Amino acid sequence: MLQLSTDHSFHFELLRVLAIAPYHGSDIGEVLEAAGKIEPGSFESFYSVFNSLAENVLARGEAIDSSKYPISARDAYFAASTYFRSADFYLHGKKDDPRIMALWEKQTYAFDKAIALLPVPAKRLTLKADGFDVPAIFYGAGGEGKKPTIILGNGYDGAQEEMLHNCGFAALERGWNVITYEGPGQPTVLRSQGLGFIAEWEEVVTPVVDYLETLPEVDMTKVGLVGFSMAGFLCVRAAAFEHRLAAVLAIDGVYDVAEAFLNVLGPALKGSIDNGDFVAAEPIFRGMLANPHLPTAARWGIEQGLWSFNTNTISEFIDKTSSMTLKGLESKVQCPILVGLAEEDMFFKGQPERVMEALGERAALMKLSAKDAAGEHCHVGALKMMNGVAMNWFQDVILKK
């Protein structure tokens, strides 16, 4: 595949932005122009280029008379929102950076302007959970009668807004209602409630399902759940306890979150952690962060982990991720699960196979490969193909057609 940056992490994030162009999330020329301006490995450059692009596109959207040209305005607002999220992406190494809040306010503003201009305007919600709130957005399919509905959740670093472009429009096109949400550790909950990730994801998903039960346009016998990236664990965990789900799609399958992270931390740090020697592990960990030559993916992964789990030390991080495993929960999963496997996944290699083995005949495999340009993490860059396979499966399993 053509590389969008000599820095592989930057390449992937640029591809991620480019990939949602078919679903109204970006514009190809703008992203390619941005790619050419970003200095490889420079987090500040990534921020600066995307922030400038976001401001320009937002201004363009604001200049459009949305009462006369709603689609043109909507597309500009959606793209601006995406670019503001991209500007924020690599800033989490300094938790008190004021740009983290400011950029999120702008991405939310632009996104809300866009979803108000959909054929069926979307509705932002605040759902009550046990000890926290679950922000959600409901997108109605329109038309008469009860409809199948898909719940979309993002993972380690992604926003619910991104999920509209990743999978939401694909479901709406097929006549499904869509609801997106966020839980602890994810962008809005982390910023507004100060809560890091939790393993007990059923506490997040169940209030969403409860809400759907109140809607006359939702067929509660036809509700599916999708988990993207690390939510490939979270969604299966939720399904072990929330049995109103008719089917679940893990894009891609994750069996043990801590194990996956440990495998990319390097032998010295992994060895100390495996031996339970956190006294030795902490200076190794800090030394990695102080190394100016640490690869971008490793630096971002560590900084994002400390931020999203609301931790300050490697021991705290491992303690919080260690409970994120499907071990012991396999028998509790009752509904069919489609397990995604990306051939060239750089984050969760080997994890989908473990989910398949654990779930046995309840699981089906969705393996997409590099030869189809679909081998990247979460099949980024091949969303049309991935959504085709996924929605066909949902149709067969949930609609029984």
N, C-alpha and C positions, 0 to 999 in steps of 0.2 A: 504494500500500500504506500502511496505517496505520503511522505512525512511532512507535516505542517510546521514542525520545529525540530531542530537537532536535539532538543531536550525532550526525552520521550514522554515525561509527565505533561509537559506543555502540549506536545502533539496530541495526547489523549484528550486533554481538556478542550483544546481547539476543535478536535473532531466531535466531541460531545456537543459543543455549541453548533457546529455546522450540521450535525446529524438531525437536529430538530427543525431545520428549514422546511422540510416537506409538511410539517405539522404546525406551521405558522409561528415558530419560535425564534427564527433568525432569518437573515438574508445572506445568501452564499457569498456574494461579492464583498459585503461588509466584513464578514468573518475572515475571508482570505486576505483582505487588505490589512486587517488587524494582525493576522499571523505574521505578515511580512514586517511589521513594525516592532514586534515584541522581542526584546533581547532574551535569548535562551538562558534559563536559570535565574532570571531576575524577577522576583516576586513584585517589586515595585513597578517594573516595566509592564508586567501583566495587568496590574491594577490600573496604571495610568492610561494605557491604550484602551482598555475596555471601558473605563470610566468616561473618557472623552467621547468614545463612540456612543455610549449610552445617553450621555447628555445631548449629543447632536440628534440622535434618533428620537429621544423624548421631545425635544423642541419641535422636530418635524411633526410628530403626532399632535402636539398641542396647537400647531398652526392650522391643522385640518379641521374643517367644519364637520364635526362628527354627526350632526343632524342630517347633513346632505350626503356625506361620504363615510358612512360608519365602518365599512370594511377596510378602507384605506387607513383610517385612524386606528382601528383595532390592530391591524398588522404592525403598525409603528409602535404602539404601546406594548404589544407582546414582545417585540424584538428589544425594545429599550429595557424592559424588565429582565429579560435574559442577560443582557449585557451588564446590567448593574449586579446581578448575581455573580457573573464571571469576574467582575472587578473585585468583588469581595472574597473570592475563592481562596487565595493564598495569604490572606491577612491574619489568620487566626493564631499565629505564633505569639502575638502580643494581645492578650485578652482585653486590655483596656484601650485598644486603638479605637478612637471615636468613629472612624470610618465604618467599622463593623455595624454599628447601629444606623448611621446615616445612610449607607448604601441600602440597607434592608428596608428602611422607610421609603426610599425611592423605588426599589423594585416592587414593593407592595402597592404603592400609589399607581405605578404604570400598569401593573397587572390588573388592579381593580378597575381602572379605566377601560381596559381591554375587555374584561369579562362582562362588563355592563353592556357591551355592544354586540354580544353574541346573539344569535337568533332567539335563543331562550336565555335571557340573562342569568348568570350564575349567582349563587347566594353564599356569602361567607357566614360561617357558623362558629359558635363557641359551645362545645359539648362538655358537660361535667363528667369528670372521672373521679376516682378516689384520691383526693389530695392534689389534683392538678386539673387544668383545662386542656381540652383537645381542640385546637383550631382545625376547621375543616371547610371545604368548599363543595357545594352540591351543584352539579350540572345536569339539568333535566334534558331528557331526549326529546321532549315535546310529543304532541299527538295524544290520542285517547288511550285509555286503558293502562293496566299495570305492565311494567317493563322489567326485563332483567337488568341487574345493576352490578356494577363492578366497583370495588373499593381499591384505591390505588395508594400505596405507601412507598416513600423513598427510603434511602438507607443512611449510610455513614456520614454523608456530606451534602445530600441533596434536599431540595425544598419540595413542598407539595405542588407549588406552581409549576415546576419542571415536569411533574408527572402528567399534567394535562397534555404537554407536547410529546412526552415519551410514549404514552399509551392511551391517554384520555380521548383525544380526537379520533383515534382509531375505533374506540368503543362507541362514541357518539355517532360516528358515520354508520355504524351497524345497528343503530336504534336502541342502544343501551344507555341507561342513566349512568352517571359517573359521580363518585364522591372521592375526593382526596382528603388527606389528613396529615397531621404531624403529632409526634409524641415527644417525651423527654429526650434530650440530646439532639433533636433536630432543630433547624434554624430558628423558627419563631418561638417555640417553647423555651429553648435555651436562652434566647435573648430576653423574652418577656417574663419568664418565670424562674430562670436561673437553674434549671433542672437538667442534669446529664442523663445519658442513656440508662435505661433499666432493662433487665432481662424479661420481666413479666409483661410481655407485650399484649397479652390478652386484656390487660387493664386499659390499654389504649384502644384496641379494636372493638371491644364489646360496647362501649358507648356509641361508636359509629353505627354498629348494627342495631342497637337500641333505637337510635334516631331514625334509621331507615324504616323500622317497623311503624313509625308514626305517619309515613307518607303514603297517600293513596295511589301514587304512581309507581310504587315499588312492589314487584312480585317477590315476596320473601322466600319463596321456594327456589328462586333463581338469583342468588347473590354470590358473587365470586370475589376473591381477594387476590391482589397482586402485590408482591414485595420485590423491590428493585435493589440490587447490590446487596449490602449487608441485611436489608430487609428480606432477602432470601432466607435468612434464619428467622427473623422476626415474624414473618407471616406464617411459617409452619409452626412456630411456637404458639402463636395466637390460635391457630386451628386445633391445637391439642386441647384447648379449653373452650373455644367458641364453636359450638357444633351446629349453629344455624347457617354456616357457610356451606354452599353446595360444592365448591371446588376452589382450589388455590393454585396460583402460579408463582413459583420462586424463580426470579430472574437475577441471579442464578442461585442454585442450591448452595446453602452454607450449613454445615453440621455443627461446627465448633468454632466460634469467633476467636477465642483466645489462641487456639492452636494455629489458626490461619495467620494471625498477627505475629505470633512468635516465630513462625517459619520465615518471615522476611526481616527479622531484626538483626540478623548476623549471628555467627556461632558464639562469640564471646559473651554477648548479652544473653542470648538464648540459653547458653550453658549455665550461667549464674542463676537465671530465673528457674530453669528446670531443677537445679539443686536447692532451690528455696533460699538462695543467698542474696537477699535484696540489698544488704549492706554493700556487697561487691557490685551488684547490678547498677545501683544508682550512679556512681561516678562514671561507669562505662556509658550509661545512658546520656548523662550530661556531656560527656566527652564527644559523643556522636553529634549532639546538637551544636556543640562549639566548633566542630570541624567545618571549615568553609567549603570543603570539597565533598561534603555529604551529598549524595545524589538527591535531586529535587523530590523524587517520589518518596524517599525515606524521610526527608525533612518534613515535607508536607504531611505525610502519614502520621508521624509522631506528634506534630503540632496540632493537627486536626483531632487526633485521639485525646490528647490532654484537654483540649477545648470542649469537644462534644461529650466526653464522659465527665466533664467538670472535675478534673483531677489535676494534681501538680507533680506527682511522682510516678515512677514506673511501677512501684508496688501497688499504689492505688489503682492505676490503670489495669494491671493484671488482675487485681482482686475483683474489679467490677466486670471485666470481660470473662472471668473464669466461670461465671454462672450462665453464660450465654452458650449453651450447648443443648442439643436435642437428646443427649444421652438420658435414658430413663423416661422419656416422653413419647417414644416411638409408638407405643401401643394405644396412646390416647388420641392419635390422629385418626379421624374416621372418614374424612372426605377424600376424593381423588386429588392428587398433587401432581402438577406438571413441573418437572425440575429442569431448569435451563442449565446448559453446559456450554461455555464459550471456550473454544479450542485453545485460544491464546490468552486466556485470562491471566493477568499479572497479579491479582490480589487474592483470589480464592481457589487457586489451582488444587485439584484433588478433592475439594469439598463437595461438589455435586454428586460425585460417585459415592461418597459416604452417605449422603441423604438417600440416594437410590437404594443402597444396600439396607439402610435402616428401615425404610418404609415398605420395601418389598413390592407386592402386587398393587398396593395403593398408589404407587408412583409410576409416572410415565416420563420418558426422557425427551427433552428438546435439545438436541445437539446441533449447533450451527458452527460452521467451520470457516477457516481462512479462505478456502477456495471459493466460498460464496461471499467473501468480504464481510463475514459476520462473526469472526472469531475473537473480536475484542471483548473486553469486560462488558457484560450486559448487552453484548451485540451492538454496541454503539457504532453508528455509521450504517447500520442495516436495519433500522427501525421498521421500515415498511415490510421487510421480510419477516422479522421477528413478530411483529403484530399480526401478520397474516397467519403464521403458524399458531400463535397463541390464541387469537380470537377464533380460529377454526376449531381448536381444541375445546375452548369454552362453549362454543356452539354445540359441538357434539356431546359434551358431557352435561352441560347445564340445560340446554334447550332440547337435548336428545333428538337432534335432527341429523 
